[in-house]
């Protein structure tokens, strides 16, 4: 996916008219964008096809060198392009799905009857009621360790410790129910400040101020919960699956062919094309390391893929669409202040290599050998290096 990309541009060689000292062209043929574009194996390949199960890439191909068989000039119209220096990037378009990061199942641990549930799409933040059982509120708090026991004081603070206590104390401080200085020396202990903080939370919720949280009265999730689906129903039992939620962080998910995993890395810049064809920037936030094979969908595609996640740089640009198809152009290589010419300015020489047809100040033409580098699909430009080429010179290209 990254690296050098060689355009497949074919041309019969240019021969010199010895009487004039300028190049004379035999049967020069300009090919359009329908010709294959070759990517060296180090470049990772070009996009051959994409499908819902993932992104598939073609294999690098070789370019045959054309040899002149003679013939007269075909009179193809040409124009001039001024060689310039600029930034050039290699991008690869892939299919993605716009949605929200994370997926968090909520399981009920209380006995009783569900008496209130949030609506799908509703966002529940820390300290707010996630659902109710027999009218009693089950509260959302932030943390990665799920609740697995009743949280209550022991004979001493050190009698009840753990990561769940550290999460609880941090949450009580964040909600303003505990002063940080009162728990700073022992975040992972159930101290007097922890009990006082729970009582303040219970007072806010309008329930009995016991200073104890029974198993099932709070739910720890990593972030604010955006409800996506409900498993429980009003009047149903409170035990078991209650709902599924995501975070409120916007994210684009891409299923990338596993053999291309090494070509994409966290930090790569991307451009996201939304369903309304507007674009917004983003950055690759993670690249999976475990490949999975999608279930057969009748198309015959069973290529293993890895999950790639993209974080939009301007989340507000993405609106509220969920599970919406988008296009993602991943920038995998960039060069700055480099000489560039249109790809159709390149001539494939009969004896190997490439050249451009430069026009001198006096109107004479000459071939300048060049080495192609990065190829920018969007701009249809290619990086070139060559001792006889400089910014400001003119090269011949097909007339548009």
Buried (B, 14 or more C-beta within 10 A) or exposed (E): BBBBBBBBBBBBBBEEEEEEEBBEBBBBEBBEEEBEBBBEEEBBBBBEEBBEBBBBBEEBBEBEEBEBEEEEEEEEEBEBBEBEEBEBBBBBBBBBBBBBBBEBEBEBBBEBBBBEBBEEEEBBEBBBBBBBBEEBBBBBBBBEEEBEEEBBBEEEBEEBBBEBBBBBBBBBBBBEBBEEEBBEEBBBBBBEBBBBBBBBBBEBBEBEBEBBBBEBBBBBBEBBBBBBEBBBEEEBBBBEEBBBBBBBBBBBBBBBBBBBBEBBBEEBBBBBBBEEEEEBEBBBBBBBEEBEEBEEEEEEBEBBBBBBBBBBEEBEBBBEBBEBEBBBBBBBBBBEEBBBBBBBBBBBBBEEEBBBBBBEEEEEBBBBBBEBBBBBBEBEBBBBEBEEBEEEBBBBBBEE
